[in-house]
Amino acid sequence: MAAQSENALAWQYTDDDGNTWTRRAKKAITDQVNGSSEVLVGGEAASTSDNVIKVALIRPRAVYCDNDTYGRKAVVCYDTTCDLWTTPGTTINLNCQGDSRAFVSTRFKLKERAIGRTQRIHQTT
């Protein structure tokens, strides 16, 4: 299968406190939907009223997705109701070694984390 486009767009990320942020997302990933036409990674096109996420301050939540041949990749989940976050075994296509490959979500997740605060704590101790 040919590699997916690397084109990106502004996508809405909802943090654990319910705030919405604009974050860059690959269109090829946000175009993937389930049988109910809901985006596998959650979120929606961002509006101009959303805050711009500060990459240095927030590590977004993600779920690990596996491919038996090509290993594991972490995929950002833009909300906590999307299939990729809630349903282990969800299939998503990701670029890998020049082609698009099917990966399957696992039950292993990376929680959202405010890394900017952690960095400040380390700097002061």
Backbone torsions as a table, in degrees:
resi	resn	phi	psi	omega
1	MET	NA	139.2	-179.8
2	ALA	-69.1	151.9	179.5
3	ALA	-63.3	149.9	177.4
4	GLN	-77.2	154.8	176.3
5	SER	-63.4	146.1	177.2
6	GLU	-92.1	6.5	179.4
7	ASN	-57.0	140.4	-177.9
8	ALA	-121.5	162.5	177.5
9	LEU	-146.3	168.9	177.7
10	ALA	-81.7	124.0	-174.7
11	TRP	-127.6	146.7	-175.9
12	GLN	-86.4	123.8	175.6
13	TYR	-109.5	128.4	176.9
14	THR	-105.1	118.3	-177.1
15	ASP	-77.9	175.8	-176.1
16	ASP	-65.6	-17.3	177.2
17	ASP	-93.1	0.9	179.0
18	GLY	89.8	3.1	177.2
19	ASN	-79.5	144.8	178.3
20	THR	-104.4	142.3	-176.5
21	TRP	-134.2	153.7	173.2
22	THR	-94.8	129.8	-179.5
23	ARG	-137.5	147.1	178.3
24	ARG	-72.8	136.4	178.4
25	ALA	-139.7	147.6	175.5
26	LYS	-75.3	128.3	-178.3
27	LYS	-59.8	-36.6	-179.4
28	ALA	-62.5	-28.0	178.0
29	ILE	-84.0	-42.7	-179.0
30	THR	-71.2	-16.8	176.8
31	ASP	-78.4	-12.8	-178.2
32	GLN	-82.4	123.3	-175.6
33	VAL	-125.5	163.3	175.9
34	ASN	-88.5	-171.0	-179.3
35	GLY	-65.6	-16.5	178.3
36	SER	-101.2	15.0	179.9
37	SER	63.8	25.3	175.3
38	GLU	-95.4	139.0	-177.2
39	VAL	-64.0	129.6	-177.6
40	LEU	-58.9	-34.6	-178.5
41	VAL	-96.5	2.6	178.5
42	GLY	77.5	-173.7	-179.8
43	GLY	76.8	-173.4	178.8
44	GLU	-160.1	172.2	178.1
45	ALA	-57.1	134.9	-176.5
46	ALA	-74.1	150.4	175.2
47	SER	-103.4	168.1	-179.7
48	THR	-71.4	-12.7	179.6
49	SER	-85.6	-10.7	178.7
50	ASP	-75.0	145.3	175.1
51	ASN	-71.3	151.7	175.4
52	VAL	-86.3	127.0	-177.5
53	ILE	-68.9	138.4	177.0
54	LYS	-93.0	103.5	-174.4
55	VAL	-55.7	-34.7	-178.6
56	ALA	-74.0	-12.4	-175.9
57	LEU	-105.5	-26.4	-176.0
58	ILE	-131.1	125.4	168.9
59	ARG	-94.8	116.8	-175.7
60	PRO	-70.0	159.1	175.7
61	ARG	-66.3	150.6	179.2
62	ALA	-152.0	161.3	175.3
63	VAL	-123.3	144.3	176.9
64	TYR	-80.5	136.7	176.4
65	CYS	-122.3	136.7	-175.2
66	ASP	-113.2	149.7	169.1
67	ASN	-133.9	126.4	-174.6
68	ASP	-55.4	-32.9	-178.0
69	THR	-90.3	-38.5	-169.6
70	TYR	-107.3	4.2	173.5
71	GLY	90.5	-149.2	-170.9
72	ARG	-120.5	142.6	174.4
73	LYS	-134.4	144.9	174.2
74	ALA	-92.2	130.9	-178.7
75	VAL	-119.9	126.9	-179.9
76	VAL	-64.8	135.8	173.2
77	CYS	-110.1	120.4	-171.4
78	TYR	-79.8	-10.5	170.4
79	ASP	-153.9	174.8	-176.5
80	THR	-98.1	8.6	178.7
81	THR	-107.6	-3.6	-177.1
82	CYS	-72.2	156.1	-178.6
83	ASP	-57.9	-41.2	-176.9
84	LEU	-60.9	-36.7	-179.3
85	TRP	-79.1	-40.1	-171.4
86	THR	-93.2	-20.4	-170.8
87	THR	-126.5	92.4	174.7
88	PRO	-56.4	140.4	-177.7
89	GLY	100.3	-1.6	177.4
90	THR	-71.1	132.9	-178.7
91	THR	-94.9	135.5	177.1
92	ILE	-138.5	143.8	177.6
93	ASN	-92.8	130.2	-178.6
94	LEU	-132.0	150.8	175.6
95	ASN	-70.6	136.3	178.9
96	CYS	-157.2	120.4	177.5
97	GLN	52.6	46.1	174.2
98	GLY	81.6	1.4	178.6
99	ASP	-133.9	166.0	173.5
100	SER	-91.2	128.3	-177.3
101	ARG	-126.7	149.6	177.6
102	ALA	-81.0	127.8	174.5
103	PHE	-119.6	153.4	-177.7
104	VAL	-119.7	131.6	-179.2
105	SER	-68.1	147.3	179.1
106	THR	-110.4	-176.5	175.8
107	ARG	-89.5	1.0	-178.5
108	PHE	-89.4	124.3	-173.6
109	LYS	-126.8	153.0	171.0
110	LEU	-108.0	119.2	-179.9
111	LYS	-75.6	153.3	174.6
112	GLU	-59.1	143.1	-179.3
113	ARG	-146.4	137.3	175.6
114	ALA	-85.3	93.5	-174.9
115	ILE	-77.4	-23.1	178.1
116	GLY	-63.4	-41.6	178.7
117	ARG	-65.5	-42.1	178.6
118	THR	-60.0	-42.4	179.7
119	GLN	-62.6	-41.4	-179.8
120	ARG	-65.0	-38.4	178.6
121	ILE	-62.2	-44.6	179.9
122	HIS	-64.2	-34.4	-178.2
123	GLN	-71.6	-28.0	-175.8
124	THR	-91.8	-12.1	-177.9
125	THR	-99.1	NA	NA
